[in-house]
Amino acid sequence: MPAHRQGAFSIAVEMPLGTPLAATTQTIQAIERLVRSQPEVRLVYSIVGTQSASGGSGGEERENVGEVNVVLHEGIIRDREIAVMDRLRQMIVEIPAVDTKFARPSLFSSRTPIEVEVAGYNLLSLQMIAGEMMARMQTITGLTDIKTTSEGGTPEVQIRFDRKRVAQMGTTINAIGEIIRNQVQGEVATQFTRGDRRVDIRVRAEEEHRSTVDDLRRLIISPNNAPSPVPLSVVADLQVEMGPAEIRRIDQERVALISANLVGRSLSAVVADLEREIDQMELPADFSIKVGGQNEEQQRSFESMQLAIGLAIFLVYLVMASQFESLVHPFVIMFAIPFALVGVFALLLITGQTISVVVLIGLIMLAGIVVNNAIVLIDYINTLRRDEGMPKMEAIAQGGRVRLRPILMTTSTTVLGLLPMALGIFNFQPLVKSIEGALDGVLSGQVFTAVMAVVGMLFPVGQGAEIRAPMAITVIGGLVVSTLVTLVLIPTLYSLTDRKE
């Protein structure tokens, strides 16, 4: 999608492991004060103890995480949005022991533009390769807020059972695991009624008997019919080790996800640098790295749009072939399409727009629009030759003279109709506000509303104007050039391809 203003962004905040909820709340409040100091900010609200998932759905609940959501004033252009985020990044860095990640609302399922997927089975190797990839990404210009799901592991108690001793006790590891769970987390034994509610009664070991690793070692795990109580330490070895923060799988394969935001560079340029870095890495046979995220979704969109454009051109040719009862004349008419692309790319270059899904949608529209003028011209020339018996060259000259005005009128009305949409790449908010302030009180209510509606059509300021603008620019550029081609080259090609005099 083309770059556009969104008027909001979020800051994911993570404190060191073990940070209590109260300390996390104080840090979130400090960040809120920094955010409110920015004049562009209209609203700030935060969540402490939870954080949106990097993939855009669900989330995680921990005492050391939180999220600050920021809403900006209306009319703030995209460059100022980026500037606000950059200022806040520099200010938040001064807060100790805080890890942040900025994100803007996304039309894709991925929250960040860049997501690198490192896939493999061995967790240790996966973390090492992800760390190397992350280090390489930090050297690429245009990437910021680089985070990976393989970092920030949490301490956990790992229990390794002696299977022979467990078997000698006449029990199973699953049964022992259930006993441990019931004593640590508890088991709902019954319920009692409080008013119209039924409240669970959970039974578990007292806190002083389950607070430390030594307490877990002394937990009695033998069955009730055992001749003597057996502590957990007899059949298992307990160690505190760092475990992974999360184990993520894509298509049944373990994956470490490295995400990043873009600053000052296009998605395609950064992806090209990433792919060069990936090609330089020496990976084990059972590991792979690919660039996913919005880039992957964009590639799928481009592929489907290319198919749609090809299908649209083919259908246009079939319709014209059936109407003209000729296989040659539709080719002459469709000769305007390649020249229309010249106008499209030229105007996109002049306005500084990049090729996006919206541009491809505009190309699909253009495939049906640019042939209209050529159809009008060729059809009139055929009518003169068929009904009036006019010679070919005379019919071409007569058709050009008669159809010149309708062709120019059709093109002009289409271009002028799309011009307000194309102007959406500019920020007209200050101009519209000035006009509104000047006319307010001078015109009556209904007249003022009507005038401001016209002003709004001429100078678009609504949300998403930057998204619609490239589609209008595509159609305008292609239509203007194809009109010139229709008036000059199409008659020439007609005279060369039609052998009948």
N, C-alpha and C positions, 0 to 999 in steps of 0.2 A: 504494500500500500504506500502511496506517497506520504511524505512527511507532513504532519498536520498538527495544529494545536489541539490539546485535549482538555486543558483547564484543570488538571488534577494529576497528582502522583502520590506514591506511597514510599515510606522509608521503613524497611524491615530492620529491626534492631536485635542484636544478639550480644548478651553479656557472657563472661566466662562461666563455665560449668560450675554449679554449686551456688551461684548468686541467688540470694533469697528474693522473693517477690517484691518486698518493700524496697530493696536496693534497685531492682529493675524499674520500679515505678518512679523512683527519684530520677533515674537517668532519662526515662521517657519524658518526664516533666521538664527536665533541662533542655532536651531537644525541642520540645514544644515551644519553649520560650525563644529559642533561636529561630524557629520557623515563624512565629508571630512577629518577630522583629522585621521581617521582610515586607515591604509595602505592597507587593503584588498578592499577598496571601489574604484570602477572604475568610476561610474556615479551616480549623484544625481539629481533628478528633483522633483518639488513640485507643489501642487495645493492648492490654498488658497480660502476659501469660499465654498468649497464643500468637500465631503467625501464619500468614497464608503460605500454602505450599508453592514451591518454585514452579511446579508444572501448571499452576493456575487453578487447581481444584483441591478441595480439602484443606488441611492445615495440620500444624503440630502444636501441642500444648506442653509448655515447659515454663518453669518460673523465671528462666533467664532470657526469655524472648519477648518481643512486643512489636507493635507496628504503629507507625504514625501516618495518618492519611491527611493529605493537604489538598484543599480546593482553592483555586486562584480566582481573582476577579475576572469578570467577563471582558473580552476584548484584548486579553494578554496574548501577544503573538507567540509563535513557537520559539523564536530565538530568545525571548525573555523568559519563557518557561525553562529552557535549557540553562540560561544564565542563573536563574534562581536555584536550580538544582546544583550547579557548580559551586555557587557561593556557600550553600548549606554543606556540601561535602567538605569544603575547606574549614568551615567553622566546627563541624562535628568531629573532625580529626583531633581537635584539641581536647575533647573529652576522653579521659583515660579508659582503657579496657572496654571499648565499644566497637563492635563490628557492624557496619551498616551496609545495606544494599538498596539502591533507589530503583523504582519501577514505575512505569507509566501504564495507564489502562491500554490493553491490547485487544485488537480485533482478531488475533490469532489465539489458538489454544495455549501457546507458549507465552509466558509473561515477558521474556527477554528476547531481544533480536538474535542473539548468538547462544546456541547450546551445543556443546561438543559432547558426544556420547562415546565413552571408553568402555568397551564390552569385553568381558572375560570371566573365567570361573574363579580363579584363585584371588581371594580378597586382598592378601598382602601385595601381590603383584599388581592388582588393580589399583590400589592406593598409590603405589610407586609410579606407575605409568601415568595416572591422573595427575600426580604432583609434577612430573616432568612436563606434561602437556600444559598445565597451568603456568609453569615457569616460562614456557615458550610464549604463551598467550600474553604474558605481562610485558613482553618485548615488542608486541605489535602495536603500532600507533592506531589510536581510535578506539581501543577497548578500555573499559573501566568497570568498576564493581564486579570484578572477577571472583566468582565463588564456586566451590565444588562440594558435592554431596559426600565426598569421601573423607573430608577433613572434620575435625572437631568431634572425635570419638568420645564416648562416655565410659567412665569406669563401671565395671559390672563384675558380679561374683560368678565365676564359671565353675561348674560342678562336673568333675570327671569321675564316673563310676567305675568301680572294679566289678566287672560283670560276673566273674566267678563267685565272688563273695555274695553278690546279690542273689545269684541262683542258689547258693548254699542256704540262704535264709528262706528259700521257698517263696520269694516274691519277685516282682518285676520292677524295672526302672520306671515304667509309667505309674505304677502304684506308689512308689516312693515319691515321684514328682508330685502326685496329687496330695500326698500327706504334707509335703513341704509347702505347697501352695495354700492348703487349708490353714496351716499354722501361721504362715506369714501374711497372706492376704485375707484369710478368713473364709468361712462357709456359712451361708444363710441356713440357720437351723430351723427357724420358725418365723412367724410374723405376729405382731399385735396390732390391734385396731385403735387408732386415735381419731375420734370423730368419724368422718367418712373416708379416712385414709388408712391403708394398711402399710405398716412400716416393717422393713426387714430387721431381724435380729441376727447379727453376724457374730460368729464365735471364732476366736483366734487366740494365739498365744499372747501373753502379756508383753507389753512393749519392751520391758527390760530383758525378756527372753528371746527377742528377735531383732535387736538393734545393731549388732555387730556380726562380723564373720565368725568369731568364736561362738557366739550364740547359735548361729546356724549349724556349726559343727556339732554342738551338743543337742540338737533337736533329735527327739526319739522318733525313729522311722520304722521300728519293728511292728509287725502286725499285733493285734490284741491278743492272739493266742500264742504268742512267742513265750518261751520259758523265761526269758530275761530281756529287759529293755536294751535296745541297740541304738547308739547314737549315729548320726549321719557320718561322722568322721571315720567310722569303722569300714564303711563300704564305698566311701568317696573321698576325693581330694578336692578341697575348696581353695581357689586362688582368685585374688582381685586383679583383673587385667583390663586394659582398655579395649572396649569393643567398638565396632563401627557405629556411627551415629544413625545410619540407616542402611538397609540393604535393598537396593532398587533393582527391579527386573523389567526388561523390555523383551517381549517375545521369548519368555522363559530363560533369558540370559542375564546374568548379573551385569549391572551398568553403573558406572560413576558418571554423573552429569556435571559438566562445567559450564556455568552460565556467565554471561557478560552483557553489558550495555554498550551502545555505540556513542561515540562523541566525535563529531566533525568529519566523519568519513561515511561513505555509502556502504550498505550491507554487502554488495557484490565485491567491492574492493577488499574489505576485511576478510571475507570468505576465501578469496584468492590467496591472501597471505596465510590464512590458517591451513589451507590445503597444501601449500608449499612446506610449512612447518611439519605437517603430518607425514608428508612424503619423505622427509629427512630423518624421521624416527625409525629406529630398529625395533620392531615389535615381535614378541613371541608368536608362534604359529597359531595359538588359540586365542589371540587378542586382536581386536580391530578398533579403529577410531573413525568416526564419521561426524560431519557437521550437520546438526539437526536444527531444531527450533523453528523460528520463523523462516529461515532460509529454506529448509526442507519443504515447509508448507507453501512457500512462494514458488519453488520449482514445480511442485505438483499443480499449482494454479496455472503457471505458465504453460505446462504441457496440455492441460485441459483446454485452455484458451486457444492455443495454437490449433488444436483439433477443431475447435468451434469455428475459428476463422477459415480454415480450409473447407469445412463443411458449408459455411455460409457462401463462400465464393462458388463452390460447386453447384449449390442450389440456385444461386443467381444465374449461373450459366444455363442450367437446365430450363429455367423459366423463359429466359430470352430465346434459347434455341427453339422452344416450342412455339413461341409467339412469332418470331421472324421466319420460322420454317427454314432455317439455315444454320449450318455449323460454323460458318466463317464470320458472319456479322457479329455474333456474340463475342468472339475473340477480339474483334476490332473495338467493340464497346468497352470490354474489360481491360483494354490496353491502358485505360486511364488509371487503373488501380495501382500499378507499380509507381507511376509518377505521383500519385497521391501520397505514397509513402515518403517521397522526397520532401513534400511539404510538411508532413507530420513530423519527421525527424528534425527538419530545419526549425520549425516553430518550437518544438520541445527544447532544442538547444538554445534558442534565443531566450526563452523564458526560464531556463535553468531547471526544467523538469526531467525526471528520470523515467525510464520505462517501468511501468508497474501494471498491476492487474487492471486498474482503472483505464490505463492507456489501451490495453488489449481489448477491453470492452468497447472503447471508442473505435478501435479498428474494425470490430465486428459491425458496428453501426455504419462505419464509413464504407464498408464493402457494398452495402445496399444503396447508400446515398450517392456515391460518386458516379454510378452508372446512369443515374436518372437523366442528367443533361445529355449524355451521349445517346441514350435511347430516344429522347425527344428529337435530336438532330438526325440520327440515322433513319428513324421511322418517317420523318417528313421527307427526307430525300427519296426513300423508297416509294412513298406515296406519289411524289411528283413524277417519278419515272414510270410507275405502274399506271396511274390514272390519267396523266396528261401526256405520256409518251415523251417526256423531256429527255434529252441526251444526258449522259452521266455527269460530265463536267459542268454543264449548265445547271443541272439539278443540285449539285454540290454547292455551287455559288449561290443559287437562289435559296437553298435551305439554310446556309450560313447567315444570309442577310435577314431572313424572316425569323429565324429562331434565336438570333443574337439577344434581343431584348428579353424574351421569356427566360433564357438561360441565365442572363445576368440578374434578373429579378429574383429567380429562384435561389440563386447562390447568395445574393445580398440579404434576402429575408432570413435564410437559414443562419448565416454568419451573425447578423445583428441579433437574432433570437438567442444565439448561444453566447454572445459576448458578455452579458452579465455573469453567466456561470464561469466563463473563463477568467473574469476579473477576480474570482475568489482567491487567487494566489496572492492578492494584495490585502493589506489590513485597512479597511475603510471604517473601522469603528470610530476613530476620532472625528472623521469627516461627518459621519452620520449623526454622532452626538452633537456636533456643532450645528448642523442643519436643524436637528430636533429642538435644540435650545433657542435657535433664532426664530423658528416658526411657532413655538409653543406660546400661546396667548395672543398671537397675531391672527391666526386662522381659527375658524370655528371648529367644534369638536369633530364633526363628520368630515369636513374638508381637510382638517389636519391629519386625521387617520388615513384618508385616501392618499394624500400627498406623501406621507411617510411610508405607505405601502409601496408606492412607486419608487421612492428613494431606496427602499430595501431591496427592490428588484434590480435596480441599476447598480447598487453598491452592496453586494452580499457580505454580511457579517455573521451569519448564523454558523452554528457548530457544523463542521464537516465541509465548509466551503472549499477548503484546500483539497479535499478528496475528490469533489466533483469537477474541479477546474481542469485537471489534466485530460479528462474525457472530452470536455468542450474544446480545449486547445487542439486535441488530436483531430477532431472533426473539422474545425475551422481551417487548420493548416492543410489538411488533405483536400478539402473541398475547394479552396482557393486555387491551388496548383492544378487540380484535376479539371477545373473549369477552363483554365488557360489551355490545357492539353486538349480538351474537347473542342475548343474553337479553332485550334491550329493543327494538331497532329492527327486527330481522329478523321477529319475529312481527307487528309493526305493518305492515311492508311486505307481508308475506304476506296479511294481511287486506285490504289495499287493492288488491293486484294480482289476487288470485284472486276471480273474480266468482261462482263457484259457492257456493251456500249449503248 
